[in-house]
Amino acid sequence: MDQWVSEVCAALGLDDDVDTDAILELARDVAHGVERRAAPVTTFLVGLAAGRAGGGRAAEESALATVKEVAGRWSPAG
């Protein structure tokens, strides 16, 4: 996994300082607590938000924390 992430980051011109475990944990939480197919979309949105916030580990952690909180209180009824 680490080699894959490094390879993809290099191909995309990104820093490879990615918290892969936190991303996978969020994807698992969303897949089980919201809907399975929401997991990849959610991780994409986290990356987009982190990038728009300037990128880097702090932006990634902030986006992850925000979505983890939303997923924790999610109910399909709204």
mmCIF file of the N, C-alpha and C atoms, coordinates in Angstrom:
data_MODEL
# 
_entry.id   MODEL 
# 
loop_
_atom_site.group_PDB 
_atom_site.id 
_atom_site.type_symbol 
_atom_site.label_atom_id 
_atom_site.label_alt_id 
_atom_site.label_comp_id 
_atom_site.label_asym_id 
_atom_site.label_entity_id 
_atom_site.label_seq_id 
_atom_site.pdbx_PDB_ins_code 
_atom_site.Cartn_x 
_atom_site.Cartn_y 
_atom_site.Cartn_z 
_atom_site.occupancy 
_atom_site.B_iso_or_equiv 
_atom_site.pdbx_formal_charge 
_atom_site.auth_seq_id 
_atom_site.auth_comp_id 
_atom_site.auth_asym_id 
_atom_site.auth_atom_id 
_atom_site.pdbx_PDB_model_num 
ATOM 1   N N  . MET A 1 1  ? 0.826   -1.194 0.000   1.00 0.00 ? 1  MET A N  1 
ATOM 2   C CA . MET A 1 1  ? 0.000   0.000  0.000   1.00 0.00 ? 1  MET A CA 1 
ATOM 3   C C  . MET A 1 1  ? 0.871   1.259  0.000   1.00 0.00 ? 1  MET A C  1 
ATOM 4   N N  . ASP A 1 2  ? 1.887   1.281  0.861   1.00 0.00 ? 2  ASP A N  1 
ATOM 5   C CA . ASP A 1 2  ? 2.745   2.472  0.927   1.00 0.00 ? 2  ASP A CA 1 
ATOM 6   C C  . ASP A 1 2  ? 3.427   2.749  -0.409  1.00 0.00 ? 2  ASP A C  1 
ATOM 7   N N  . GLN A 1 3  ? 3.888   1.697  -1.050  1.00 0.00 ? 3  GLN A N  1 
ATOM 8   C CA . GLN A 1 3  ? 4.544   1.862  -2.346  1.00 0.00 ? 3  GLN A CA 1 
ATOM 9   C C  . GLN A 1 3  ? 3.553   2.396  -3.379  1.00 0.00 ? 3  GLN A C  1 
ATOM 10  N N  . TRP A 1 4  ? 2.329   1.873  -3.366  1.00 0.00 ? 4  TRP A N  1 
ATOM 11  C CA . TRP A 1 4  ? 1.288   2.336  -4.297  1.00 0.00 ? 4  TRP A CA 1 
ATOM 12  C C  . TRP A 1 4  ? 0.990   3.819  -4.066  1.00 0.00 ? 4  TRP A C  1 
ATOM 13  N N  . VAL A 1 5  ? 0.800   4.209  -2.808  1.00 0.00 ? 5  VAL A N  1 
ATOM 14  C CA . VAL A 1 5  ? 0.495   5.607  -2.488  1.00 0.00 ? 5  VAL A CA 1 
ATOM 15  C C  . VAL A 1 5  ? 1.643   6.511  -2.945  1.00 0.00 ? 5  VAL A C  1 
ATOM 16  N N  . SER A 1 6  ? 2.878   6.098  -2.686  1.00 0.00 ? 6  SER A N  1 
ATOM 17  C CA . SER A 1 6  ? 4.033   6.890  -3.120  1.00 0.00 ? 6  SER A CA 1 
ATOM 18  C C  . SER A 1 6  ? 4.078   7.028  -4.634  1.00 0.00 ? 6  SER A C  1 
ATOM 19  N N  . GLU A 1 7  ? 3.794   5.935  -5.322  1.00 0.00 ? 7  GLU A N  1 
ATOM 20  C CA . GLU A 1 7  ? 3.807   5.945  -6.793  1.00 0.00 ? 7  GLU A CA 1 
ATOM 21  C C  . GLU A 1 7  ? 2.725   6.876  -7.347  1.00 0.00 ? 7  GLU A C  1 
ATOM 22  N N  . VAL A 1 8  ? 1.521   6.782  -6.793  1.00 0.00 ? 8  VAL A N  1 
ATOM 23  C CA . VAL A 1 8  ? 0.424   7.632  -7.260  1.00 0.00 ? 8  VAL A CA 1 
ATOM 24  C C  . VAL A 1 8  ? 0.709   9.100  -6.937  1.00 0.00 ? 8  VAL A C  1 
ATOM 25  N N  . CYS A 1 9  ? 1.207   9.364  -5.744  1.00 0.00 ? 9  CYS A N  1 
ATOM 26  C CA . CYS A 1 9  ? 1.545   10.741 -5.377  1.00 0.00 ? 9  CYS A CA 1 
ATOM 27  C C  . CYS A 1 9  ? 2.586   11.316 -6.331  1.00 0.00 ? 9  CYS A C  1 
ATOM 28  N N  . ALA A 1 10 ? 3.607   10.533 -6.651  1.00 0.00 ? 10 ALA A N  1 
ATOM 29  C CA . ALA A 1 10 ? 4.641   10.992 -7.584  1.00 0.00 ? 10 ALA A CA 1 
ATOM 30  C C  . ALA A 1 10 ? 4.044   11.279 -8.957  1.00 0.00 ? 10 ALA A C  1 
ATOM 31  N N  . ALA A 1 11 ? 3.163   10.395 -9.414  1.00 0.00 ? 11 ALA A N  1 
ATOM 32  C CA . ALA A 1 11 ? 2.534   10.579 -10.727 1.00 0.00 ? 11 ALA A CA 1 
ATOM 33  C C  . ALA A 1 11 ? 1.660   11.824 -10.770 1.00 0.00 ? 11 ALA A C  1 
ATOM 34  N N  . LEU A 1 12 ? 1.047   12.153 -9.621  1.00 0.00 ? 12 LEU A N  1 
ATOM 35  C CA . LEU A 1 12 ? 0.157   13.323 -9.556  1.00 0.00 ? 12 LEU A CA 1 
ATOM 36  C C  . LEU A 1 12 ? 0.872   14.590 -9.107  1.00 0.00 ? 12 LEU A C  1 
ATOM 37  N N  . GLY A 1 13 ? 2.163   14.483 -8.802  1.00 0.00 ? 13 GLY A N  1 
ATOM 38  C CA . GLY A 1 13 ? 2.921   15.643 -8.349  1.00 0.00 ? 13 GLY A CA 1 
ATOM 39  C C  . GLY A 1 13 ? 2.565   16.066 -6.940  1.00 0.00 ? 13 GLY A C  1 
ATOM 40  N N  . LEU A 1 14 ? 2.224   15.090 -6.097  1.00 0.00 ? 14 LEU A N  1 
ATOM 41  C CA . LEU A 1 14 ? 1.811   15.370 -4.725  1.00 0.00 ? 14 LEU A CA 1 
ATOM 42  C C  . LEU A 1 14 ? 2.882   14.931 -3.739  1.00 0.00 ? 14 LEU A C  1 
ATOM 43  N N  . ASP A 1 15 ? 2.897   15.575 -2.583  1.00 0.00 ? 15 ASP A N  1 
ATOM 44  C CA . ASP A 1 15 ? 3.724   15.131 -1.469  1.00 0.00 ? 15 ASP A CA 1 
ATOM 45  C C  . ASP A 1 15 ? 3.154   13.806 -0.979  1.00 0.00 ? 15 ASP A C  1 
ATOM 46  N N  . ASP A 1 16 ? 4.012   12.851 -0.675  1.00 0.00 ? 16 ASP A N  1 
ATOM 47  C CA . ASP A 1 16 ? 3.498   11.542 -0.263  1.00 0.00 ? 16 ASP A CA 1 
ATOM 48  C C  . ASP A 1 16 ? 3.344   11.398 1.247   1.00 0.00 ? 16 ASP A C  1 
ATOM 49  N N  . ASP A 1 17 ? 3.248   12.515 1.963   1.00 0.00 ? 17 ASP A N  1 
ATOM 50  C CA . ASP A 1 17 ? 3.003   12.490 3.409   1.00 0.00 ? 17 ASP A CA 1 
ATOM 51  C C  . ASP A 1 17 ? 1.501   12.372 3.637   1.00 0.00 ? 17 ASP A C  1 
ATOM 52  N N  . VAL A 1 18 ? 0.991   11.163 3.438   1.00 0.00 ? 18 VAL A N  1 
ATOM 53  C CA . VAL A 1 18 ? -0.440  10.887 3.505   1.00 0.00 ? 18 VAL A CA 1 
ATOM 54  C C  . VAL A 1 18 ? -0.703  9.930  4.661   1.00 0.00 ? 18 VAL A C  1 
ATOM 55  N N  . ASP A 1 19 ? -1.715  10.227 5.457   1.00 0.00 ? 19 ASP A N  1 
ATOM 56  C CA . ASP A 1 19 ? -2.087  9.330  6.551   1.00 0.00 ? 19 ASP A CA 1 
ATOM 57  C C  . ASP A 1 19 ? -3.043  8.276  5.999   1.00 0.00 ? 19 ASP A C  1 
ATOM 58  N N  . THR A 1 20 ? -2.484  7.280  5.354   1.00 0.00 ? 20 THR A N  1 
ATOM 59  C CA . THR A 1 20 ? -3.269  6.240  4.700   1.00 0.00 ? 20 THR A CA 1 
ATOM 60  C C  . THR A 1 20 ? -4.185  5.526  5.678   1.00 0.00 ? 20 THR A C  1 
ATOM 61  N N  . ASP A 1 21 ? -3.689  5.244  6.873   1.00 0.00 ? 21 ASP A N  1 
ATOM 62  C CA . ASP A 1 21 ? -4.514  4.541  7.859   1.00 0.00 ? 21 ASP A CA 1 
ATOM 63  C C  . ASP A 1 21 ? -5.759  5.342  8.229   1.00 0.00 ? 21 ASP A C  1 
ATOM 64  N N  . ALA A 1 22 ? -5.616  6.656  8.396   1.00 0.00 ? 22 ALA A N  1 
ATOM 65  C CA . ALA A 1 22 ? -6.765  7.495  8.744   1.00 0.00 ? 22 ALA A CA 1 
ATOM 66  C C  . ALA A 1 22 ? -7.776  7.541  7.601   1.00 0.00 ? 22 ALA A C  1 
ATOM 67  N N  . ILE A 1 23 ? -7.292  7.583  6.378   1.00 0.00 ? 23 ILE A N  1 
ATOM 68  C CA . ILE A 1 23 ? -8.189  7.601  5.220   1.00 0.00 ? 23 ILE A CA 1 
ATOM 69  C C  . ILE A 1 23 ? -8.956  6.283  5.127   1.00 0.00 ? 23 ILE A C  1 
ATOM 70  N N  . LEU A 1 24 ? -8.250  5.176  5.317   1.00 0.00 ? 24 LEU A N  1 
ATOM 71  C CA . LEU A 1 24 ? -8.905  3.872  5.258   1.00 0.00 ? 24 LEU A CA 1 
ATOM 72  C C  . LEU A 1 24 ? -9.898  3.688  6.402   1.00 0.00 ? 24 LEU A C  1 
ATOM 73  N N  . GLU A 1 25 ? -9.564  4.212  7.572   1.00 0.00 ? 25 GLU A N  1 
ATOM 74  C CA . GLU A 1 25 ? -10.481 4.132  8.717   1.00 0.00 ? 25 GLU A CA 1 
ATOM 75  C C  . GLU A 1 25 ? -11.761 4.909  8.427   1.00 0.00 ? 25 GLU A C  1 
ATOM 76  N N  . LEU A 1 26 ? -11.613 6.102  7.860   1.00 0.00 ? 26 LEU A N  1 
ATOM 77  C CA . LEU A 1 26 ? -12.795 6.885  7.510   1.00 0.00 ? 26 LEU A CA 1 
ATOM 78  C C  . LEU A 1 26 ? -13.632 6.153  6.462   1.00 0.00 ? 26 LEU A C  1 
ATOM 79  N N  . ALA A 1 27 ? -12.971 5.598  5.445   1.00 0.00 ? 27 ALA A N  1 
ATOM 80  C CA . ALA A 1 27 ? -13.692 4.861  4.407   1.00 0.00 ? 27 ALA A CA 1 
ATOM 81  C C  . ALA A 1 27 ? -14.470 3.695  5.015   1.00 0.00 ? 27 ALA A C  1 
ATOM 82  N N  . ARG A 1 28 ? -13.857 2.995  5.960   1.00 0.00 ? 28 ARG A N  1 
ATOM 83  C CA . ARG A 1 28 ? -14.539 1.876  6.630   1.00 0.00 ? 28 ARG A CA 1 
ATOM 84  C C  . ARG A 1 28 ? -15.752 2.372  7.406   1.00 0.00 ? 28 ARG A C  1 
ATOM 85  N N  . ASP A 1 29 ? -15.573 3.460  8.170   1.00 0.00 ? 29 ASP A N  1 
ATOM 86  C CA . ASP A 1 29 ? -16.675 4.009  8.962   1.00 0.00 ? 29 ASP A CA 1 
ATOM 87  C C  . ASP A 1 29 ? -17.840 4.432  8.072   1.00 0.00 ? 29 ASP A C  1 
ATOM 88  N N  . VAL A 1 30 ? -17.523 5.078  6.963   1.00 0.00 ? 30 VAL A N  1 
ATOM 89  C CA . VAL A 1 30 ? -18.569 5.528  6.044   1.00 0.00 ? 30 VAL A CA 1 
ATOM 90  C C  . VAL A 1 30 ? -19.233 4.324  5.369   1.00 0.00 ? 30 VAL A C  1 
ATOM 91  N N  . ALA A 1 31 ? -18.447 3.366  4.938   1.00 0.00 ? 31 ALA A N  1 
ATOM 92  C CA . ALA A 1 31 ? -19.012 2.187  4.268   1.00 0.00 ? 31 ALA A CA 1 
ATOM 93  C C  . ALA A 1 31 ? -19.972 1.434  5.174   1.00 0.00 ? 31 ALA A C  1 
ATOM 94  N N  . HIS A 1 32 ? -19.644 1.348  6.452   1.00 0.00 ? 32 HIS A N  1 
ATOM 95  C CA . HIS A 1 32 ? -20.488 0.597  7.386   1.00 0.00 ? 32 HIS A CA 1 
ATOM 96  C C  . HIS A 1 32 ? -21.597 1.452  8.002   1.00 0.00 ? 32 HIS A C  1 
ATOM 97  N N  . GLY A 1 33 ? -21.343 2.742  8.181   1.00 0.00 ? 33 GLY A N  1 
ATOM 98  C CA . GLY A 1 33 ? -22.305 3.585  8.869   1.00 0.00 ? 33 GLY A CA 1 
ATOM 99  C C  . GLY A 1 33 ? -23.203 4.403  7.970   1.00 0.00 ? 33 GLY A C  1 
ATOM 100 N N  . VAL A 1 34 ? -22.810 4.572  6.726   1.00 0.00 ? 34 VAL A N  1 
ATOM 101 C CA . VAL A 1 34 ? -23.611 5.368  5.787   1.00 0.00 ? 34 VAL A CA 1 
ATOM 102 C C  . VAL A 1 34 ? -24.070 4.454  4.649   1.00 0.00 ? 34 VAL A C  1 
ATOM 103 N N  . GLU A 1 35 ? -23.142 4.146  3.768   1.00 0.00 ? 35 GLU A N  1 
ATOM 104 C CA . GLU A 1 35 ? -23.430 3.273  2.627   1.00 0.00 ? 35 GLU A CA 1 
ATOM 105 C C  . GLU A 1 35 ? -22.092 2.902  2.004   1.00 0.00 ? 35 GLU A C  1 
ATOM 106 N N  . ARG A 1 36 ? -21.964 1.665  1.596   1.00 0.00 ? 36 ARG A N  1 
ATOM 107 C CA . ARG A 1 36 ? -20.683 1.186  1.069   1.00 0.00 ? 36 ARG A CA 1 
ATOM 108 C C  . ARG A 1 36 ? -20.150 2.054  -0.054  1.00 0.00 ? 36 ARG A C  1 
ATOM 109 N N  . ARG A 1 37 ? -20.991 2.386  -1.009  1.00 0.00 ? 37 ARG A N  1 
ATOM 110 C CA . ARG A 1 37 ? -20.497 3.154  -2.150  1.00 0.00 ? 37 ARG A CA 1 
ATOM 111 C C  . ARG A 1 37 ? -20.231 4.621  -1.819  1.00 0.00 ? 37 ARG A C  1 
ATOM 112 N N  . ALA A 1 38 ? -20.612 5.057  -0.630  1.00 0.00 ? 38 ALA A N  1 
ATOM 113 C CA . ALA A 1 38 ? -20.290 6.421  -0.200  1.00 0.00 ? 38 ALA A CA 1 
ATOM 114 C C  . ALA A 1 38 ? -18.820 6.561  0.206   1.00 0.00 ? 38 ALA A C  1 
ATOM 115 N N  . ALA A 1 39 ? -18.168 5.437  0.498   1.00 0.00 ? 39 ALA A N  1 
ATOM 116 C CA . ALA A 1 39 ? -16.780 5.482  0.974   1.00 0.00 ? 39 ALA A CA 1 
ATOM 117 C C  . ALA A 1 39 ? -15.813 6.104  -0.031  1.00 0.00 ? 39 ALA A C  1 
ATOM 118 N N  . PRO A 1 40 ? -15.756 5.651  -1.292  1.00 0.00 ? 40 PRO A N  1 
ATOM 119 C CA . PRO A 1 40 ? -14.802 6.277  -2.207  1.00 0.00 ? 40 PRO A CA 1 
ATOM 120 C C  . PRO A 1 40 ? -15.144 7.728  -2.526  1.00 0.00 ? 40 PRO A C  1 
ATOM 121 N N  . VAL A 1 41 ? -16.427 8.033  -2.605  1.00 0.00 ? 41 VAL A N  1 
ATOM 122 C CA . VAL A 1 41 ? -16.828 9.417  -2.871  1.00 0.00 ? 41 VAL A CA 1 
ATOM 123 C C  . VAL A 1 41 ? -16.412 10.311 -1.705  1.00 0.00 ? 41 VAL A C  1 
ATOM 124 N N  . THR A 1 42 ? -16.605 9.821  -0.495  1.00 0.00 ? 42 THR A N  1 
ATOM 125 C CA . THR A 1 42 ? -16.250 10.591 0.695   1.00 0.00 ? 42 THR A CA 1 
ATOM 126 C C  . THR A 1 42 ? -14.749 10.832 0.768   1.00 0.00 ? 42 THR A C  1 
ATOM 127 N N  . THR A 1 43 ? -13.952 9.804  0.490   1.00 0.00 ? 43 THR A N  1 
ATOM 128 C CA . THR A 1 43 ? -12.504 10.002 0.542   1.00 0.00 ? 43 THR A CA 1 
ATOM 129 C C  . THR A 1 43 ? -12.045 10.976 -0.542  1.00 0.00 ? 43 THR A C  1 
ATOM 130 N N  . PHE A 1 44 ? -12.696 10.950 -1.698  1.00 0.00 ? 44 PHE A N  1 
ATOM 131 C CA . PHE A 1 44 ? -12.396 11.932 -2.737  1.00 0.00 ? 44 PHE A CA 1 
ATOM 132 C C  . PHE A 1 44 ? -12.706 13.343 -2.235  1.00 0.00 ? 44 PHE A C  1 
ATOM 133 N N  . LEU A 1 45 ? -13.869 13.508 -1.612  1.00 0.00 ? 45 LEU A N  1 
ATOM 134 C CA . LEU A 1 45 ? -14.265 14.825 -1.108  1.00 0.00 ? 45 LEU A CA 1 
ATOM 135 C C  . LEU A 1 45 ? -13.314 15.331 -0.027  1.00 0.00 ? 45 LEU A C  1 
ATOM 136 N N  . VAL A 1 46 ? -12.827 14.431 0.821   1.00 0.00 ? 46 VAL A N  1 
ATOM 137 C CA . VAL A 1 46 ? -11.841 14.813 1.837   1.00 0.00 ? 46 VAL A CA 1 
ATOM 138 C C  . VAL A 1 46 ? -10.579 15.341 1.157   1.00 0.00 ? 46 VAL A C  1 
ATOM 139 N N  . GLY A 1 47 ? -10.122 14.635 0.133   1.00 0.00 ? 47 GLY A N  1 
ATOM 140 C CA . GLY A 1 47 ? -8.935  15.084 -0.594  1.00 0.00 ? 47 GLY A CA 1 
ATOM 141 C C  . GLY A 1 47 ? -9.150  16.419 -1.280  1.00 0.00 ? 47 GLY A C  1 
ATOM 142 N N  . LEU A 1 48 ? -10.313 16.591 -1.861  1.00 0.00 ? 48 LEU A N  1 
ATOM 143 C CA . LEU A 1 48 ? -10.642 17.850 -2.517  1.00 0.00 ? 48 LEU A CA 1 
ATOM 144 C C  . LEU A 1 48 ? -10.661 18.991 -1.513  1.00 0.00 ? 48 LEU A C  1 
ATOM 145 N N  . ALA A 1 49 ? -11.300 18.765 -0.379  1.00 0.00 ? 49 ALA A N  1 
ATOM 146 C CA . ALA A 1 49 ? -11.359 19.796 0.661   1.00 0.00 ? 49 ALA A CA 1 
ATOM 147 C C  . ALA A 1 49 ? -9.970  20.124 1.195   1.00 0.00 ? 49 ALA A C  1 
ATOM 148 N N  . ALA A 1 50 ? -9.163  19.096 1.416   1.00 0.00 ? 50 ALA A N  1 
ATOM 149 C CA . ALA A 1 50 ? -7.803  19.319 1.915   1.00 0.00 ? 50 ALA A CA 1 
ATOM 150 C C  . ALA A 1 50 ? -6.988  20.119 0.904   1.00 0.00 ? 50 ALA A C  1 
ATOM 151 N N  . GLY A 1 51 ? -7.130  19.787 -0.361  1.00 0.00 ? 51 GLY A N  1 
ATOM 152 C CA . GLY A 1 51 ? -6.416  20.528 -1.396  1.00 0.00 ? 51 GLY A CA 1 
ATOM 153 C C  . GLY A 1 51 ? -6.846  21.982 -1.477  1.00 0.00 ? 51 GLY A C  1 
ATOM 154 N N  . ARG A 1 52 ? -8.140  22.204 -1.393  1.00 0.00 ? 52 ARG A N  1 
ATOM 155 C CA . ARG A 1 52 ? -8.652  23.578 -1.453  1.00 0.00 ? 52 ARG A CA 1 
ATOM 156 C C  . ARG A 1 52 ? -8.261  24.389 -0.215  1.00 0.00 ? 52 ARG A C  1 
ATOM 157 N N  . ALA A 1 53 ? -7.974  23.683 0.883   1.00 0.00 ? 53 ALA A N  1 
ATOM 158 C CA . ALA A 1 53 ? -7.545  24.363 2.113   1.00 0.00 ? 53 ALA A CA 1 
ATOM 159 C C  . ALA A 1 53 ? -6.031  24.586 2.139   1.00 0.00 ? 53 ALA A C  1 
ATOM 160 N N  . GLY A 1 54 ? -5.362  24.293 1.049   1.00 0.00 ? 54 GLY A N  1 
ATOM 161 C CA . GLY A 1 54 ? -3.934  24.540 0.966   1.00 0.00 ? 54 GLY A CA 1 
ATOM 162 C C  . GLY A 1 54 ? -3.079  23.295 0.981   1.00 0.00 ? 54 GLY A C  1 
ATOM 163 N N  . GLY A 1 55 ? -3.700  22.153 1.204   1.00 0.00 ? 55 GLY A N  1 
ATOM 164 C CA . GLY A 1 55 ? -2.960  20.893 1.197   1.00 0.00 ? 55 GLY A CA 1 
ATOM 165 C C  . GLY A 1 55 ? -2.144  20.694 2.463   1.00 0.00 ? 55 GLY A C  1 
ATOM 166 N N  . GLY A 1 56 ? -1.410  19.625 2.484   1.00 0.00 ? 56 GLY A N  1 
ATOM 167 C CA . GLY A 1 56 ? -0.582  19.302 3.634   1.00 0.00 ? 56 GLY A CA 1 
ATOM 168 C C  . GLY A 1 56 ? -1.327  18.497 4.681   1.00 0.00 ? 56 GLY A C  1 
ATOM 169 N N  . ARG A 1 57 ? -0.550  18.011 5.624   1.00 0.00 ? 57 ARG A N  1 
ATOM 170 C CA . ARG A 1 57 ? -1.091  17.123 6.660   1.00 0.00 ? 57 ARG A CA 1 
ATOM 171 C C  . ARG A 1 57 ? -2.164  17.814 7.496   1.00 0.00 ? 57 ARG A C  1 
ATOM 172 N N  . ALA A 1 58 ? -1.988  19.069 7.851   1.00 0.00 ? 58 ALA A N  1 
ATOM 173 C CA . ALA A 1 58 ? -2.973  19.758 8.696   1.00 0.00 ? 58 ALA A CA 1 
ATOM 174 C C  . ALA A 1 58 ? -4.323  19.876 7.986   1.00 0.00 ? 58 ALA A C  1 
ATOM 175 N N  . ALA A 1 59 ? -4.302  20.199 6.709   1.00 0.00 ? 59 ALA A N  1 
ATOM 176 C CA . ALA A 1 59 ? -5.547  20.306 5.945   1.00 0.00 ? 59 ALA A CA 1 
ATOM 177 C C  . ALA A 1 59 ? -6.216  18.948 5.810   1.00 0.00 ? 59 ALA A C  1 
ATOM 178 N N  . GLU A 1 60 ? -5.402  17.907 5.612   1.00 0.00 ? 60 GLU A N  1 
ATOM 179 C CA . GLU A 1 60 ? -5.936  16.549 5.519   1.00 0.00 ? 60 GLU A CA 1 
ATOM 180 C C  . GLU A 1 60 ? -6.583  16.132 6.835   1.00 0.00 ? 60 GLU A C  1 
ATOM 181 N N  . GLU A 1 61 ? -5.894  16.370 7.941   1.00 0.00 ? 61 GLU A N  1 
ATOM 182 C CA . GLU A 1 61 ? -6.426  15.998 9.255   1.00 0.00 ? 61 GLU A CA 1 
ATOM 183 C C  . GLU A 1 61 ? -7.710  16.750 9.580   1.00 0.00 ? 61 GLU A C  1 
ATOM 184 N N  . SER A 1 62 ? -7.775  18.022 9.213   1.00 0.00 ? 62 SER A N  1 
ATOM 185 C CA . SER A 1 62 ? -8.977  18.812 9.466   1.00 0.00 ? 62 SER A CA 1 
ATOM 186 C C  . SER A 1 62 ? -10.164 18.272 8.678   1.00 0.00 ? 62 SER A C  1 
ATOM 187 N N  . ALA A 1 63 ? -9.948  17.984 7.393   1.00 0.00 ? 63 ALA A N  1 
ATOM 188 C CA . ALA A 1 63 ? -11.034 17.448 6.569   1.00 0.00 ? 63 ALA A CA 1 
ATOM 189 C C  . ALA A 1 63 ? -11.479 16.079 7.075   1.00 0.00 ? 63 ALA A C  1 
ATOM 190 N N  . LEU A 1 64 ? -10.515 15.234 7.435   1.00 0.00 ? 64 LEU A N  1 
ATOM 191 C CA . LEU A 1 64 ? -10.854 13.910 7.974   1.00 0.00 ? 64 LEU A CA 1 
ATOM 192 C C  . LEU A 1 64 ? -11.683 14.031 9.250   1.00 0.00 ? 64 LEU A C  1 
ATOM 193 N N  . ALA A 1 65 ? -11.266 14.911 10.153  1.00 0.00 ? 65 ALA A N  1 
ATOM 194 C CA . ALA A 1 65 ? -11.977 15.082 11.423  1.00 0.00 ? 65 ALA A CA 1 
ATOM 195 C C  . ALA A 1 65 ? -13.399 15.576 11.195  1.00 0.00 ? 65 ALA A C  1 
ATOM 196 N N  . THR A 1 66 ? -13.560 16.512 10.277  1.00 0.00 ? 66 THR A N  1 
ATOM 197 C CA . THR A 1 66 ? -14.882 17.057 9.988   1.00 0.00 ? 66 THR A CA 1 
ATOM 198 C C  . THR A 1 66 ? -15.817 15.965 9.474   1.00 0.00 ? 66 THR A C  1 
ATOM 199 N N  . VAL A 1 67 ? -15.344 15.188 8.512   1.00 0.00 ? 67 VAL A N  1 
ATOM 200 C CA . VAL A 1 67 ? -16.197 14.155 7.922   1.00 0.00 ? 67 VAL A CA 1 
ATOM 201 C C  . VAL A 1 67 ? -16.434 13.017 8.909   1.00 0.00 ? 67 VAL A C  1 
ATOM 202 N N  . LYS A 1 68 ? -15.448 12.700 9.730   1.00 0.00 ? 68 LYS A N  1 
ATOM 203 C CA . LYS A 1 68 ? -15.640 11.655 10.739  1.00 0.00 ? 68 LYS A CA 1 
ATOM 204 C C  . LYS A 1 68 ? -16.749 12.062 11.715  1.00 0.00 ? 68 LYS A C  1 
ATOM 205 N N  . GLU A 1 69 ? -16.781 13.330 12.066  1.00 0.00 ? 69 GLU A N  1 
ATOM 206 C CA . GLU A 1 69 ? -17.827 13.833 12.963  1.00 0.00 ? 69 GLU A CA 1 
ATOM 207 C C  . GLU A 1 69 ? -19.193 13.753 12.288  1.00 0.00 ? 69 GLU A C  1 
ATOM 208 N N  . VAL A 1 70 ? -19.274 14.139 11.023  1.00 0.00 ? 70 VAL A N  1 
ATOM 209 C CA . VAL A 1 70 ? -20.537 14.069 10.278  1.00 0.00 ? 70 VAL A CA 1 
ATOM 210 C C  . VAL A 1 70 ? -20.998 12.615 10.166  1.00 0.00 ? 70 VAL A C  1 
ATOM 211 N N  . ALA A 1 71 ? -20.074 11.712 9.853   1.00 0.00 ? 71 ALA A N  1 
ATOM 212 C CA . ALA A 1 71 ? -20.427 10.288 9.724   1.00 0.00 ? 71 ALA A CA 1 
ATOM 213 C C  . ALA A 1 71 ? -20.892 9.714  11.056  1.00 0.00 ? 71 ALA A C  1 
ATOM 214 N N  . GLY A 1 72 ? -20.321 10.196 12.157  1.00 0.00 ? 72 GLY A N  1 
ATOM 215 C CA . GLY A 1 72 ? -20.697 9.696  13.468  1.00 0.00 ? 72 GLY A CA 1 
ATOM 216 C C  . GLY A 1 72 ? -22.118 10.045 13.870  1.00 0.00 ? 72 GLY A C  1 
ATOM 217 N N  . ARG A 1 73 ? -22.638 11.116 13.333  1.00 0.00 ? 73 ARG A N  1 
ATOM 218 C CA . ARG A 1 73 ? -24.008 11.520 13.685  1.00 0.00 ? 73 ARG A CA 1 
ATOM 219 C C  . ARG A 1 73 ? -24.993 11.287 12.547  1.00 0.00 ? 73 ARG A C  1 
ATOM 220 N N  . TRP A 1 74 ? -24.537 10.638 11.486  1.00 0.00 ? 74 TRP A N  1 
ATOM 221 C CA . TRP A 1 74 ? -25.376 10.401 10.305  1.00 0.00 ? 74 TRP A CA 1 
ATOM 222 C C  . TRP A 1 74 ? -26.550 9.481  10.602  1.00 0.00 ? 74 TRP A C  1 
ATOM 223 N N  . SER A 1 75 ? -27.689 9.855  10.077  1.00 0.00 ? 75 SER A N  1 
ATOM 224 C CA . SER A 1 75 ? -28.837 8.953  10.063  1.00 0.00 ? 75 SER A CA 1 
ATOM 225 C C  . SER A 1 75 ? -29.527 9.147  8.726   1.00 0.00 ? 75 SER A C  1 
ATOM 226 N N  . PRO A 1 76 ? -29.920 8.085  8.066   1.00 0.00 ? 76 PRO A N  1 
ATOM 227 C CA . PRO A 1 76 ? -30.524 8.199  6.732   1.00 0.00 ? 76 PRO A CA 1 
ATOM 228 C C  . PRO A 1 76 ? -31.761 9.083  6.688   1.00 0.00 ? 76 PRO A C  1 
ATOM 229 N N  . ALA A 1 77 ? -32.422 9.217  7.810   1.00 0.00 ? 77 ALA A N  1 
ATOM 230 C CA . ALA A 1 77 ? -33.620 10.049 7.842   1.00 0.00 ? 77 ALA A CA 1 
ATOM 231 C C  . ALA A 1 77 ? -33.280 11.530 7.848   1.00 0.00 ? 77 ALA A C  1 
ATOM 232 N N  . GLY A 1 78 ? -31.977 11.851 8.026   1.00 0.00 ? 78 GLY A N  1 
ATOM 233 C CA . GLY A 1 78 ? -31.547 13.254 8.012   1.00 0.00 ? 78 GLY A CA 1 
ATOM 234 C C  . GLY A 1 78 ? -31.539 13.790 9.402   1.00 0.00 ? 78 GLY A C  1 
# 
